[in-house]
Amino acid sequence: MATTRFDMRLDEEVKAKAEKASALLGMKSLTEYIVRLMDDDATKVIAEHESIMVQDDVFDRFINACEKVQNPNAALLEAAAFTKDQDIK
């Protein structure tokens, strides 16, 4: 059940199109339609920004590089210290 409110103003033509789309999809209300759109889009955007897709050969090269790792150089140690100092996660 919804527990928060979101108010917005929009152009009459946009509202009319959204109401028609809502009706065509059998939605109970314009609110239901907009909430579904927001939820679907937010899920997609978050997934795009929280994951990375690479081709198999790129991943294989990355794993090989990780397995051949040597002690970190000064620049890498400084970068790690900087991120820790800045509380970057």
CNS distance restraints for C-alpha pairs under 8 A (distance, minus, plus):
assign (resid  10 and name CA) (resid  14 and name CA) 6.73 0.50 0.50
assign (resid  10 and name CA) (resid  15 and name CA) 6.63 0.50 0.50
assign (resid  11 and name CA) (resid  15 and name CA) 6.33 0.50 0.50
assign (resid  12 and name CA) (resid  16 and name CA) 6.10 0.50 0.50
assign (resid  13 and name CA) (resid  17 and name CA) 6.21 0.50 0.50
assign (resid  14 and name CA) (resid  18 and name CA) 6.13 0.50 0.50
assign (resid  15 and name CA) (resid  19 and name CA) 6.05 0.50 0.50
assign (resid  16 and name CA) (resid  20 and name CA) 6.21 0.50 0.50
assign (resid  17 and name CA) (resid  21 and name CA) 6.14 0.50 0.50
assign (resid  18 and name CA) (resid  22 and name CA) 5.98 0.50 0.50
assign (resid  18 and name CA) (resid  30 and name CA) 6.94 0.50 0.50
assign (resid  18 and name CA) (resid  33 and name CA) 7.81 0.50 0.50
assign (resid  19 and name CA) (resid  23 and name CA) 6.17 0.50 0.50
assign (resid  19 and name CA) (resid  29 and name CA) 7.82 0.50 0.50
assign (resid  19 and name CA) (resid  30 and name CA) 5.59 0.50 0.50
assign (resid  20 and name CA) (resid  24 and name CA) 6.11 0.50 0.50
assign (resid  21 and name CA) (resid  25 and name CA) 6.21 0.50 0.50
assign (resid  22 and name CA) (resid  26 and name CA) 6.35 0.50 0.50
assign (resid  22 and name CA) (resid  27 and name CA) 5.22 0.50 0.50
assign (resid  22 and name CA) (resid  28 and name CA) 7.74 0.50 0.50
assign (resid  22 and name CA) (resid  29 and name CA) 6.82 0.50 0.50
assign (resid  22 and name CA) (resid  30 and name CA) 5.91 0.50 0.50
assign (resid  22 and name CA) (resid  33 and name CA) 5.52 0.50 0.50
assign (resid  23 and name CA) (resid  27 and name CA) 5.70 0.50 0.50
assign (resid  23 and name CA) (resid  28 and name CA) 7.59 0.50 0.50
assign (resid  23 and name CA) (resid  29 and name CA) 7.75 0.50 0.50
assign (resid  27 and name CA) (resid  32 and name CA) 6.47 0.50 0.50
assign (resid  27 and name CA) (resid  33 and name CA) 6.34 0.50 0.50
assign (resid  28 and name CA) (resid  32 and name CA) 6.60 0.50 0.50
assign (resid  29 and name CA) (resid  33 and name CA) 6.57 0.50 0.50
assign (resid  30 and name CA) (resid  34 and name CA) 6.20 0.50 0.50
assign (resid  31 and name CA) (resid  35 and name CA) 6.00 0.50 0.50
assign (resid  32 and name CA) (resid  36 and name CA) 6.13 0.50 0.50
assign (resid  33 and name CA) (resid  37 and name CA) 6.26 0.50 0.50
assign (resid  34 and name CA) (resid  38 and name CA) 6.07 0.50 0.50
assign (resid  35 and name CA) (resid  39 and name CA) 6.01 0.50 0.50
assign (resid  36 and name CA) (resid  40 and name CA) 6.01 0.50 0.50
assign (resid  37 and name CA) (resid  41 and name CA) 5.99 0.50 0.50
assign (resid  38 and name CA) (resid  42 and name CA) 5.84 0.50 0.50
assign (resid  39 and name CA) (resid  43 and name CA) 6.06 0.50 0.50
assign (resid  40 and name CA) (resid  44 and name CA) 6.30 0.50 0.50
assign (resid  41 and name CA) (resid  45 and name CA) 6.10 0.50 0.50
assign (resid  42 and name CA) (resid  46 and name CA) 6.02 0.50 0.50
assign (resid  43 and name CA) (resid  47 and name CA) 6.12 0.50 0.50
assign (resid  44 and name CA) (resid  48 and name CA) 6.18 0.50 0.50
assign (resid  45 and name CA) (resid  49 and name CA) 6.31 0.50 0.50
assign (resid  46 and name CA) (resid  50 and name CA) 5.98 0.50 0.50
assign (resid  47 and name CA) (resid  51 and name CA) 6.03 0.50 0.50
assign (resid  48 and name CA) (resid  52 and name CA) 7.37 0.50 0.50
assign (resid  54 and name CA) (resid  58 and name CA) 6.18 0.50 0.50
assign (resid  54 and name CA) (resid  59 and name CA) 6.32 0.50 0.50
assign (resid  55 and name CA) (resid  59 and name CA) 6.40 0.50 0.50
assign (resid  56 and name CA) (resid  60 and name CA) 6.06 0.50 0.50
assign (resid  57 and name CA) (resid  61 and name CA) 6.13 0.50 0.50
assign (resid  58 and name CA) (resid  62 and name CA) 6.20 0.50 0.50
assign (resid  59 and name CA) (resid  63 and name CA) 6.20 0.50 0.50
assign (resid  60 and name CA) (resid  64 and name CA) 6.14 0.50 0.50
assign (resid  61 and name CA) (resid  65 and name CA) 6.14 0.50 0.50
assign (resid  62 and name CA) (resid  66 and name CA) 6.22 0.50 0.50
assign (resid  63 and name CA) (resid  67 and name CA) 6.19 0.50 0.50
assign (resid  64 and name CA) (resid  68 and name CA) 6.34 0.50 0.50
assign (resid  65 and name CA) (resid  69 and name CA) 6.27 0.50 0.50
assign (resid  72 and name CA) (resid  76 and name CA) 5.92 0.50 0.50
assign (resid  72 and name CA) (resid  77 and name CA) 6.39 0.50 0.50
assign (resid  73 and name CA) (resid  77 and name CA) 6.35 0.50 0.50
assign (resid  74 and name CA) (resid  78 and name CA) 6.08 0.50 0.50
assign (resid  75 and name CA) (resid  79 and name CA) 6.15 0.50 0.50
assign (resid  76 and name CA) (resid  80 and name CA) 6.15 0.50 0.50
assign (resid  77 and name CA) (resid  81 and name CA) 6.17 0.50 0.50
assign (resid  78 and name CA) (resid  82 and name CA) 6.05 0.50 0.50
assign (resid  79 and name CA) (resid  83 and name CA) 6.26 0.50 0.50
assign (resid  80 and name CA) (resid  84 and name CA) 6.23 0.50 0.50
assign (resid  81 and name CA) (resid  85 and name CA) 6.07 0.50 0.50
assign (resid  82 and name CA) (resid  86 and name CA) 6.10 0.50 0.50
assign (resid  83 and name CA) (resid  87 and name CA) 5.92 0.50 0.50
assign (resid  83 and name CA) (resid  88 and name CA) 4.92 0.50 0.50
assign (resid  83 and name CA) (resid  89 and name CA) 7.40 0.50 0.50
assign (resid  84 and name CA) (resid  88 and name CA) 6.16 0.50 0.50
assign (resid  84 and name CA) (resid  89 and name CA) 7.98 0.50 0.50
